[in-house]
Amino acid sequence: MLRFSFFLLLAGIGTGVFAQSPFKNILLDDKGEGYNPCEPSIAINFSNPDNIVAGAILNRVYTSLDGGKTWQTQGLKSSYGVFGDPCVVSDYEGNIHYLHLSDPSQKGWSSPTILDRIVCQSSSDGGVTWNNGGFMGNFHPKDQDKEWAVADPKSGRLYTTWTQFDKYDSPDTADKSNIYFAASKKQGAKWSKAVRINEASGDCLDDDATTEGAVPAAGPKGEVYVAWALNEKIYFDRSTDGGKTWMDKDIVAAEQKGGWSLDIPGINRCNGMPVTVCDLSQGPNRGTLYINWSDQRNGETDTDVWNINSTDGGLTWSQPVRVNDDAPGRQQFLSWLTVDQTTGYLYCVFYDRRDYSDLRTDVYVAVSTDAGKTWKNVKISEKAFTPQKQTFFGDYTNIAAHAGRICPIWTRMDNQRTSVWTSVIRQEDLLGK
């Protein structure tokens, strides 16, 4: 079990806070270990909203036990190795789970066993200590990548989906990518046999023709929902029995004009992969499904963020609604969607260049209180930043919301160095801006 050192973030000390913003930006990390921090993920403990836990590559963990006033940091360790793509989620019993890629030899890309499985490490004390982890999808020499998870309040299980590459980055047309699913049996320690759920395979080049972006959502009656991107389409599949069986034919939920691999000036790699969530609140939209993504249907200089919904379990989908409310012609990208399960309100975080004609970039959060029909956009970054393409920026942002508390998390880049930031926002303050 790991114990960690403490550091205190105080308003006005160092570079962690820029006073001109209505929302305090909190610096979590600008150092990292071996890799500069990026690809952040964050979770609010469903049993204790003052407990917030976040992660970043390759193995960083940030924990607050007082609602974001102070933070603690550590490097996560496991005998299976920790190699990025962090996904931090809370279950409904108050446990925190940190899923990531594997590196059992701890030799990085020089090892043939890297990416041999998906690992889930768990904490029962709010992120103070972590177990060694359970794992799923151990199909070496195939590569397991880009996982995400969700907790099911009905069964208490975790559901995870990811992409399996026959051989990552292989140009061989015989090598394929597919979407896999597994469910935990003991709160992340033991996992069911991983099963393929997609109908059409992709290639292994990690581009538009690759099956990627699988983010699962739990339904109110034990359903599991998931969407992913492939060849300018967003595909959807569902299970109505907790992942035991899946539909024979995948549904095309939306067109993704231009594909999920986006060319954004200043960003060396950018995706518009879908994020799927389901409203489990007791509100009027309980059971409604949402899929969020970004694409360039309006041109390469006008990337937009989109949202659709389904009220019949994913069999039919609405027309896309544009989430960003600016005039046409600017870039919005790397979005992530969440739903506050106590209210049913939707929150979407994304990067935004609406105020500039150059590469300066802000961070926005959009909120919808009417099931995604309309969106209010609020700038939350205190200061714009200018990314440079030669530095890896990461593949995603993230956002958590629970009991009226909203916690977006994002990466900045200053002088070619990345840093990870968050903000702890009250629902009434966001809606009032």
Summary of the structure (lengths in Angstrom):
residues: 433
radius of gyration: 19.6
end to end distance: 43.0
largest distance: 56.5
contacts: 1599
relative contact order: 0.12
helix: 2%
strand: 40%
